[in-house]
Each structure stands twice: as C-alpha cells, then as structure tokens.
Amino acid sequence: MASTGSGQDRIGSQIAVPFASEIDREPLTGNGSRPFDCLVIGGGPAGLTAAIYLARFHLSVLVVDGGESRAGWIPVSHNHAGFPDGIGGLELLARTKAQATRYGSRHIAAEVTSLVRDGDLFVALAGDLILRARTVLLATGVVNRRPAMPDDMHAQALSRGLLRYCPICDGFEVTDRRVGVIGTAANGLNEAEFLRGFTADVTLISPYGLHDLDVSQRRRIHNAGIKLLAGPCLAFDLRERTIAVALPNRNMEFDAVYPALGSEVRCNLAVGMGAIVSRGGCVIVDEKQRTNVPGLYAAGDVVEGLDQISYAMGQAAVAATAIRNDLSDRQPLHR
C-alpha cells in the first residue's frame, strides 16, 4: 500500500512514520469490515519483521501486540548485525515497528484471547475487538521463568546487566567476570558449561536444595572447574557493581547472574487451533513456517530453534513470503 503522507506518528525524536492511507484506518470490528490478509499475533522481532515483508507485498496486515516481547528486556544488544555500537531492545522494536508502519501495517496493543476458524477466515478476539483474517502468523514467543525477586528489582538488575538471560547474546560482556548460574540438571549444567567459555569463575546454584546431577554430570562439572552450591536463593541485593545472593549457608556476590530455569512457550492459541506442538510446547512448522493447520503460520521463539533476534527475523521473512505465495495460489495477487 502506497504512503500518502497524510499524517504522521513519531517514535522518539527522529523516526517519522506516515500513515499508509485513509482506508487503512477504517474500523477493525464489525461484520462488514474487510478481513485482513494476515493477522500477526505478537509484536516482537519476528512479528514486526513479518509485518514489514507483508506490507511491502501490498497485503493488509494487522499486528496485535501484548507488549511482552523479551527483546524489550535487552539493555543493549551487541551481536545484532548493523549496530556496531549496540542497540537497546526497546529501540530496536520501535525502529522495526516504525519501518512496518511506514509501509502500511497496522498495530494495536491488545492480547488475543481467542482464535477460531469461521469458514475460510480466522476470527480472533482481542479485548472488545473482533478481528478477521485470511491467514494468521503466531509470533507469540516464550516467557522466561524468573528468579524470585520483586519486579522493580528485576527490571533494575536487567538494565544494569547484573541479571542476564541469554549467554549467546551477551556472554562476551561477562568475559573474565564472576558469574552465577541459577539452575541444575541438564539445563543448568549446559548453561554453566557454555559460560565457562567466557570466564573461569562460574558457580552453579541449585534453585532448590541439593543439585539434581548424576555422576557423569558431576564429572563434567569437576572437569570444567565449575563450583557447585546448594540453594535455594533466599534473597538478592543489588550493589554498586555486583549482585549479592543470599543462600542457606552463605552469601555470594557476582558480577552477573544467569537464571537457567527454562521458559514457558506461549502456545495456547496454536493448541486451541489444533496445531501440533513439541513435548516442550514449541509449535511444529515446515520449512516455510507453516503449521499443520492451513493458513496458520508460526515464527520466532514460539518455534523450536535458536532463540536469537536474527534467527526470528529470518523465520519471519520465510513465513511472510510463504503467506504471500499461499494467498496468491488461492487468488492471484495482481495489481
């Protein structure tokens, strides 16, 4: 959809976003409203990247975002290509949304609580809005399991780099630092071993009492020089440059702590639609990001794979192109 420049919204002080056209601001509800070509559920990197592609394919697209993307937690990302000085997660989301909006995508802040089929269309309920679409892309992501600390402390610890969730993303930033990993069994061990590649000072703390580690796992811990401590973590204290952890028998101080507690996949809508999910709850897709439900696609962390922004964006590009081509197979998309 071509931009007319009839109005503009501003994100920050530098990014001007023109409205696509008057028709793109028609009501979203009502039996007479036109269905969208694609409803994107989730406004993280995957959902927003898909919106850019879909809008540039001259398709009508609506992004419904609950505002809970994990990308928003990132204080500064240094491994996202194209930003040599790094970029904050919220700024990256704002820029990507601005780019999608420039080409005609529409965005609302809401949570989709219901998704059903009605003939050839999907019908979604988001607050008091009834939304209809020919296709749906699920980019709902996952929710990290957090250590027990107040929300304000959690936010502050994240912003200061004292609490981190992604060693692939930011292990470099803890090079030769004191690092604590909250976890046990295979998940905790794997994360501690991965971080051992960045620093020699890694401590694995059980999230409950004693560690759940078999003989071979304990041998790996010993060989890697990783320290083991029984939990649970009773309290946290944010110091000037460190985070203190109170344990039953001692207090510890680290330059950064990584929770390795797993995550919950936001797959409820997929399951409700009859989509196949893995044992861990990830949505199963083919090489074009299609689920087993015709017209339903998925991309990003809700799908099994590497939980990285670049990976999610790549999946989104694949999904959006498949959506465009599948819609064209139903009816040619001629100008």
N, C-alpha and C positions, 0 to 999 in steps of 0.2 A: 504494500500500500504506500502510495507516494505521500511525502510530507508536504503540507501546505504552509507550515509556519504560522498557523492562525492563532497560536497561543503557545505558551511555554511554561514548563515547570523547571525549577532549579534544584539541583542536588549539590550541596556545598556552595562554593562561590565561583566555580569555574565551568561546570558542566551544564549547558543549556539544553533542554530537551523539548523540541517542538511536538505538539500533538499531531498525530498522523492525519486525521480528518474528522469532520463533524460526525460522520456515520459511525466512527469508532467510539463515539461517546454516547451511543444510543443505550437505552436501559438494558440491564443484564438479565432481567427477570421477565416473566410473563409468557403465556403460551404462544404469543405472536412473535416473540423475539427470535431472531435468526440464531441457529446453533453455531457455535464456534467450530472452526475446522479442528482445533486442538485445544483441550484444556490441560494445562500444565499444573500439576499439584506439587508445590514446593518451589521456593524462591532462592535456593542455594546456587552454587556454581553450575550444577547440571541443569536445573530448571531454567535459569536465566540464559545460559548458553543456547539451550534448545530454542528458547523464545527468539533469540537473535536470528537463528537459522530459519525458523518457521516464518517469522515476519518478513524476512528477505526472500522467502519463497512466495510472497504475496498471499499467505494464508492468514486467516483471522485466528489469533491466539490470545488466550487469557491465562495469566499466571495467578494462582491463588497461593498466597504465602502466609504461613502461620508465624513467621518471624523467629524461627528457632534453628536456623541453619548453624551447624557447628563452625562454619567458616567465620561467622561473626565473633567467635571466641579468639581468633588469632590476633595477637597484638601486632606482630609484624611477620610476614612470610618472606623468607629469603631464598626459597627454592622454586618460586613461581617464575617461569621464564619471562623475560622482558622488563623486569623491575630490578635492576642491579643494586639499588639501594633498599630494596624490600618494599612491601606494601601491606598495610593493615587489612584484616579480613573485612571489616565493615566498609572500608573504602573500595576494596575490590568488588564487593557486592553492589555498592552504589554505582560504580562505573559500569558494571555489566548490565545492571538494570537500566541505566540511562541509555546505553547503546541499544538494548532491545526496544525500549520505548521510542527511541528516535525513528525506528523503522515500523512502528505501528502496533507493537504488542501492548496489551492492556494488563494492568496489575491491580489486585485488590488484596488487602490484608484481612485474612479470614482463615478459618480452619474448615476443611472439608470433612464433614462428619458422616456422610453417606454417599455411596456411589453405586448406581444400579444401571441396568440396561433397560431401554424402552424402545423396542424395535431396533432400528439401525443407529440409534443415538445412545449416548451415555447421559445420565441425569445425575447431577451432584447437588448436594445440599451443603451450603456454606453459610452458617448463621441463618439469616432470613432470606437468603438468595437461593433461587433455583437456577442452576446452570446446566445448559445443554451443549453437547459437543459431539462431533463425529468421531473423534479419537481422544484418547487420554494418555498423557505421559506422567507416570508416577516418578517423582524425584523427591520423595519424602524423607530419605536419609535415615540416620540412626540417632539414638540418644546414648551418650556415654553414661556409664554408671559412675557416679561421683563419690569421692570420699565424704564422710560425714563432717561437713563444716558449713557454717552459715553462708547464705547466698552472697552477702556483701563481701565476706572474706574470700569466697571462691572467685568472685569477679576481680577482686584486687590482686589475688595471687596469680591469676591468669595474666592480667595486664602487666604485671611486673616480671613475668617469666619465672616465677617461683613454682608454679604448678603448670605442668605441660602434659598433653595427651598424645602427642604424635612424635615419636623419636625419629621416624623417617623424615618428618618435616623439619625438625629443629634439634636433632641430636648434635649437630655441629655447634650449636650455641652453648652446649654444656661440655665442650671439649676440656678435659683435664679438671673438671669440677667434681664436687661431691654430689652424688646423685642417689636418691632413694626411689625405689620402685615398690609400690603397694600392690601385692599380688602373690599368688602361689600357683602350684601345679604347672601345667604346660604353658598357660598363658603368661603367668608371671615370670617363669624361667626364660621363655623365649624373649620377652622384652628386656629382661636384665642382661641376657647374653648379647642382644643387639646393641644395647647401650655400652657394653664393655668395649665395643669397637671405638668409642669416643672418649672414654675415661677409664682409668684403672680403679677408681673409687666408686663402686656400685654396691648398694645394700638392698637386699630383697626382704621386704617386711610383709609378714603374713597379715591379711586383712582380718583374720580372726585370731585364734590361739596359735597352736603349732602349725608348722608348714605341712602341706599335703604334697609330699615329694617322695618318690620311690628311690631305691638305691641308685639306679642309673642316673636319675636326675640330680641326686645329691653329688654324685661323682662329677657330673658336668659343672655343677656349681663350684665344687672344690677346684677343678682344673682351671676354671676361668678366674679364680680368685675373687668370687663374689661373696660378700658377707651375708649371713642369714640372721634375721631377728624375728622372734615371735611377736605377734600382735595381741590385740588389735591396736589401732591408732586411737588413743583416747582423746587427744586434743591437738590442735595446731596453733602455732603462733607465728605471725609474720614479723620478722625482724627487719633491720635496715636493708640487708642484702641477702638474707637467708630465710629459710622456713624451718621452724622447730617442730618436732613431732614428739608428743608425749606417748611413751609406751608403758606397759605394765611395770617393767623393771628398770627402765632407764629413759632418759630423754636424748634425742638425737637432733642434729642440726645439719641441714643440707642446703646446697646452692639451688637445687631444683628437685621436685618430686614428680614422678610419673605414676598416676594410677593405672594399673593394668587389671581392671576389674571387668572388662568386657563391655558390651553395649547391647541395647535393645533396638531391633530393627523395626522401623515404622512400616509394617506390612499389613496392617489391619484392612485397609481398603483393598489391597490386592487379594488377600484371602477371601474377603467378602465377595469379590467378583469371581472367585473360583480359580484364581491364578495359582500355579504350582510354586511353592517356596521350598527352600532347602531346610534341613533339620535346624539350622541356626536362624531361620526366618527370612533369609535373603530371597528375593524374587528371582526365579529362574527365567532367563531370556535366551533367545537365539543370537546368532552373530549380528543381527540387525536390531537388537534390543527389543524384539517382540516377545511378549508373554504368550502363553498358550491360549489366551482369550483374544479373539480377533479384535483389532482396534485398540488394544491396551498394551502400552509400552512401558519400559522402566529403565532408568539410568541413574548413575551416581552411587552413593553408599548403600542404597537400598538393594543394590545388586551385588552379588559376590564379586570380589575383586580387590584391587589396591585402593585403599581409602585415601586418595590424593585428589587435589583440585584438578590437576591437569588430566588425570585419568577420567574423572567425572565429566569434564568438559569434552573429552574425546568421545565418550559414550553418548553424550548429548548430541553431538554433531551427527553421529551414526543414526541415532534414534530419529532425529528431526528429518534427516534425509529419507529414511525409510517411511516415515509418516507421509511425507510429501509424495513419494512414489506410490505408496499403497493407496492414497486418496486418488491419485491420478489414474490408477488402474480401475477404480470404481467409476470415475468420470474424468475425462481429460481436462487438465488444468490449463486451458487455453486463455490467453488474454483477449 
